[in-house]
Amino acid sequence: MSGKPRLTYLNGRGCMETIRWLLAAAGVEFEEVYLETKEQYDKLIKDGFLLFQQVPLVEIDGMKMVQTRAILSYIAGKYNLYGKDLKERALIDMYVEGISDLMQMILMFPFSPPDAKEKNLDSIKERATNRYFPVFEKVLKQHGQDFLVGNKFSWADVQLMEAILAVEERVPAVLSGFPQLQVFKTKMSNMPTIKKFLQPGSPRKPPPDDHYVETVLKVFKK
Amino acid sequence: MSGKPKLYYFDGRGKMESIRWLLAAAGVEFEEEFLETREQYEKLLQGGSLLFQQVPMVEIDGMRMVQTRAILSYIAAKYNLYGKDLKERALIDMYVGGTDDLMGFILMFPFLSAEDKEKQRAFIVQKATSRYFPVYEKVLKDHGQDFLVGNNFSWADVHLLEAILMVEEKKSDVLSGFPQLQAFKARISSIPTIKKFLEPGSQRKPVPDDKYVETVRRVLRMYYDIKAN
């Protein structure tokens, strides 16, 4: 038992990737267990590891945590990435929830039926460009600080950075109308823990491919 | 300006209902502005009140808060319904995550076709009785306390009661295999603030009807083609 948090999920991004980002940004080393077969998943359920029969599962500080948001909130709280008071926490929560809605579209995208892929990609581009990125562009412009909330690195910055990169993978020029976000992206990339996470060999997972989609469908087949 | 929180939403449950429950449970009086027309919504948008162009929106403590989960977390923390430390908060967050997923299946129910409604009803009951209710039944049985977390009334209890009542509206005897939850329901319903909220004339909203669906579709110009799970 190493004392490090242990993540159980598929060998791919999905709902776990944001958790990997946050742990990495906080400089926390973690272990991973990859689900490859339905039998492994069924066994986890049978052995009572998964409170609601779902992954992500993160074993941390003696708890078997499930529910992505609960896990992220706990990590943010524990590693001081959640603002200095209730109002800063409220801002961080609003920002991460908004970004999470955008990320949800990206998460679901590989599972789109072929005839809906183009439409879904357009939606991602539209939402990022018209709904989400303008908000953070404005926040950064208005206070002129390096970080989104309270002039201090927080969960909100990590989640925005993840979202920017994820959208750019699908829509390469998406930041072209957002000079503040371009600067933000560069600054985040240079933060030591994030820089390390962005290097090859880190726990960061590649963009989902067909094999990943196949594995998800196989493991979670009813 | 009354100093009371002000809720901006449709005159119906939707995503705002959990917020109404939590404020009521905390004994906090609140005002409501109901969206009835597209013009009202566009005015809110143009005024820059909606951070991500969406409702729910709650004006509270000088903030215009959006994102249901953020609003609920703020209220829970402010009114001491969020446990005593990080670990209790983690448990509450996990439990609320579960009841939120369950209520999510019910949220879109009114927007479904008649045929899909039957399918969805069965789906809701199946998930409630095989995935969610057993968890809370076991939690209560294992510690034998009145409340889900830390022997103290919390957001998790309010959210679970709300979920139980909503599922019961879809199948009235759904708690028949869950004696702990039956006792829990009776106990939490009799807490004074909750009892008051459950009485006629409170700000609790009724089961969504066709008029509600029409209003949402008209104001948001969305949700015309929702499918069952």
Interface residues (C-beta under 8 A of the other chain):
Chain A: L51 F52 Q53 D61 M63 M65 V66 Q67 T68 R69 A70 S73 Y74 G77 K78 L86 K87 R89 A90 D93 M94 E97 G98 D101 R131 Y132 V135
Chain B: L51 F52 Q53 D61 M63 M65 V66 Q67 T68 R69 A70 S73 Y74 A77 K78 L86 K87 R89 A90 D93 M94 V96 G97 G98 D101 R131 Y132 V135
